[in-house]
Amino acid sequence: MKSGFATVHVKNTFCRKCATVIKKELLNIMDITNVYMYPMDSLVVFNFVKANELSTALNLLTDLGYPPKEDLIKKIRPTSLCNC
């Protein structure tokens, strides 16, 4: 089965400790694999199989306080998970 490749630039920065938490949460989503975190670039990269998994991953990132840079969010959520 083919998989897609997602490169998500997030609005908020995160540290290595928070990157571990984010990665763990993303890997809990079925068919999300090869998650790589780049804290210095505020970048999250992963493979997915179906579009609904991509959507779930993007929603999860937003809920954790790391919305994609392109998203317009009207209601303020917690700025980010990282308080380091």
C-alpha positions in Angstrom: 0.0 0.0 0.0 1.3 3.5 -0.9 1.9 6.0 1.8 1.9 9.7 1.8 4.6 12.0 3.2 3.7 15.0 5.3 6.0 18.0 6.1 4.2 20.2 8.7 5.7 23.5 9.7 4.1 24.4 13.1 3.5 27.9 14.5 5.0 27.3 18.0 8.5 26.2 18.8 9.2 23.1 20.9 12.1 21.5 22.7 13.5 18.0 22.5 11.5 16.9 25.5 8.2 18.1 24.0 9.2 16.6 20.6 9.3 13.2 22.3 5.7 13.7 23.7 4.4 14.9 20.3 6.1 12.0 18.5 4.6 9.5 20.9 1.1 11.0 20.4 1.4 10.9 16.6 2.6 7.3 16.6 -0.6 6.4 18.5 -2.6 7.2 15.3 -3.1 4.1 13.2 -0.9 4.1 10.0 1.2 7.1 11.0 4.9 6.0 10.8 8.4 7.4 10.5 7.8 10.5 12.6 10.7 12.8 12.7 10.8 16.0 14.8 13.0 19.1 14.0 12.7 21.4 17.0 15.1 24.1 15.6 12.9 24.4 12.5 9.5 23.9 14.2 9.0 21.0 11.7 7.2 17.7 12.0 7.6 15.1 9.3 5.8 11.7 9.0 4.3 9.1 6.7 0.6 8.3 6.5 -1.6 5.9 4.5 -5.0 7.6 4.3 -6.0 11.2 4.2 -8.1 10.8 7.3 -5.0 9.9 9.3 -3.3 13.0 8.0 -6.3 15.0 9.2 -6.3 13.3 12.6 -2.6 14.1 12.9 -3.1 17.8 12.0 -5.9 18.0 14.5 -3.8 16.4 17.2 -1.0 18.9 16.6 -3.5 21.7 16.9 -4.9 20.3 20.1 -1.4 20.0 21.6 -0.7 23.7 20.8 1.2 23.2 17.6 -1.1 24.2 14.7 0.3 24.2 11.1 1.6 27.6 10.2 -1.0 27.9 7.4 -4.0 27.4 9.8 -6.1 30.4 10.8 -7.3 29.7 14.3 -9.9 32.1 15.7 -10.3 30.6 19.1 -7.1 30.9 21.2 -5.9 27.5 22.5 -3.0 27.0 24.8 0.0 28.5 23.1 2.0 25.3 23.2 2.8 22.2 25.2 6.4 23.4 25.7 7.0 25.5 28.8 10.7 24.7 28.9 
